[in-house]
Amino acid sequence: MQTPTAAATAPIDMPEIAEALARMERCLRAVGCERVPLDDAAGRVCAEALPARLDAPPFAVAAMDGYALRWADADALLARSGVTRAGDPIGPPLAPGTCRRIFTGAPVPPGADTVVVQELTETVGERLRILPGAEPHRHIRAAGSNFGTGTPVTRPGTRLSARDIGLAAAAGHAEIRVHRRPRVAVLSTGSELSRAFADGQAGQILNANRPALKALVRSWGGVPLDLGIAADDGAALSVALSRARATAGIDLLVTSGGASVGDFDLLSPVLAELGFEPAFRKVRMRPGKATLFGRLGQLPVLGLPGNAVAALVSALLFLGPAMSRLAGAGWAEPSPERAVLATPLPATGPRTTFLRGRLGRVGRGVPTFSVLADQDNAMLSGLALADALVLRPADAPPAAPGEPVAVLRFDLSPGF
């Protein structure tokens, strides 16, 4: 995603979004592979170029209902010599001066080079006349015209669709090698968070970030692992992080909360005590400044803000590309598109700013964007109403209706 370039005076520990993404990309690799039945391969990322095991079609077949014949005989009255249906054996060669009734998908008899559709024929006694309008060498699918033996029918790095799976099956395969689904552990931090989806104790709130982040992991093709909630206590947080680092099979740890600089924001100091190697500790963006990334031993760690909106905006920008890379689909950042303002926008401060809003369309033109009035970073109700974010550069002046802007859709499909 193209974002404003960093100013020369920007602090080294708070990069612009583009620089933070570049650092993150350098730290991540695709997970391992496994072989699965085609029935389980939809949405997975292909890890091999499957060669076709046969020609398709394996022999010449009729593309229309009609009559198979030699075009050199088309001016004569042709004797009829049997019928061939789809699924029948190829049958004997076609004798000169004859034709054979044939149906779509049936094997073309040896010697025939044309199928004339039945609408361009007429019966004359026991024989067949070819009418004007018929053309030579038509309506036959040659052997191997779909693909030939050895032709690659899948490409590594592509997310497999129903079309890909159908092609692999047609090429003679029942299984395919794919990247396994990334296993992403999700940990919430904060003593204020309730552990149950029910009325919390006095002073507590229900934890929405963890279910939302697990939903994103699933929608992007991963397997979420729920690590629960860690209180704002250094020892408890250290135990939770150490347990995640020691757990085999976790490809990425995602935390929410505790990454800022308040008295009870303990994620950064506890990570440091455990030997965390940061790629960045903050990002020059709003919301989402309190986003960090690095490695705890061999475990990549993405720390997201605690505010619900900030967490999900940061997840769109950082967790999505990370999931794509881990899943074997390459680094895929969300792509901004052009829109035209339908409502005014205020000036921005010293950070790249994202405002929530809704897209509209006038005729067939460029989409319009209307900013929502409530931009409180803790209010999920406003985020649920939005279907896009407008991307505003740092220190941008106010913008009036009709001005072009860059927007990011909330597209949660794998690989964006």
ABEGO torsion letter per residue (X at the ends): XBBBBBBAABBAABBBAAAAAAAAAAABBBBBBBBBBAAAABGBBBABBBBBABBOBABBBBABBEBBBBAAAAABBBBBBEBBBBGBBAEBBBBBGBBBBBBBGBBBBBGBABBBBAAABBBBEABBBBBBGBBBGBGBBBBGAABBBGBBABBBGBBBBAAAAAAAAAAGBABBBBBBBBBBBBBBBEAABBABBBBBBBGBBBBAAAAAAAAAAAAAGBBBBBAEBBBBBAAAAAAAAAAAAABBGBABBBBBEGABABAABAAAAAAAAAGBBBABABBBBOBGABBBBEBBEABBBBBBBABAAAAAAAAAAAAAAAAAAAAGAEBBBBBBBBBBBABBBBBBBABBBBBBBBBBBBEABBBBBBBBABABAABAAAAAABABBBBBBBGBBBBBBGBBBBBBBBBABBGX
